[in-house]
């Protein structure tokens, strides 16, 4: 009988964080569905395709900071870019196009 109580307690503890995760996922799904209905994916990828070889500041929906990078390659869903950090180290970044909120071209 005690095991049943412990198992119930463990199950409740595991499920306490689920509502926040479900809300976040629902929000992401709504955003993706609304973009697909409007045809934003095709337009966005064709516009971003023109950024290959340019230096840009990219802001993501989930991230407050801007990523300053050189765009190397773009396909239908992904961007491959090189980012230089404050210490001068280069790192390759791969980003999903649907996660991008804003792009600013640096001259």
N, C-alpha and C positions, 0 to 999 in steps of 0.2 A: 504494500500500500504506500509506503514511503517513497518507493521508486517512481510510482505514478505521479506523485506530487512534485518530485524533483524534475521529472521529464516535462511536466506541464510548465513549471517555472522556466526551464531552459528554452522551451519553445516560445514562450511569451517574450523572453529576453531577445531572442533572435529576430522576432517579428516587430520589435518596437521601432527599429530604424527603417523599416520598409515603406511606410507612408511617404517619407521625404523622398526616397529614391523613386517611388512610383510617380509622385508629382513632377519631379524633374524629368523623368522619361516621357511622361505625357506631354509636357511643355515642348520637349525636343521633337516629338512626333508631330505635334500640331504645326510647328514651324516648318518641318520638312514637307508635310502634306500641303500646306498653303503655298510653299514655294513651287512645288511640282505642279499644282493646279494653275499657277500663273505662268509657268514655263521659265522660271527664274534660273534653273540649273543650266539650261542651254545657253541663255544669254550671258549669265555670269561666267561660265567657262570660256566662252568666245572672247569676252572682254579681258579676262585674266590671261588668256593665251597671248594677247598682245604685250603682256608685261615681261615676257621672257627676255633675259639679258639686262633688265633694268633694276635699279636700286629702289626699294619701296619700304614704306612703313605699313605693316599689316596689323590690324586690331582684330582679335577674335572675340566671339560672343562671351566665352567663359573667362576671358582673361582681361584684366584692366590695362596692363602695360601694352605698349606697341612693340612689335618685333621689327627691327630694322634689318633688312636682308637684301641679298641679290637673288632674284628669281632665276633659277636654272632651267627647270622644265615644268610644263603644265600639261596635264591630261584632263579627262572628263571629270574626275573626282578629286585629284590630288595636285598639290604644288610641291616641288622640290626646290629648296632655297638654301643659301649659305648665310649663316648669321655670325657676326663677329661680336664677342662679348667685351666687357670693359677691360679685361686683361689682354685683349688682342687675339684671343684664341678663336679659330674658326670652327664652326660646327654645322653639320648638315641638318636641316629641319624639313620634315615632311608634314604638310598640313592638308586637312580636308577642306575643299572649297566651300562646302555648306557651313563650316564653322567660322567663316570669315565675315566679320561685320563691316569692316571698312578697309580700303587700300588707298594709300597716299603715295604718289610717285615723287621721289626725291631727285631733283635735277642735279 
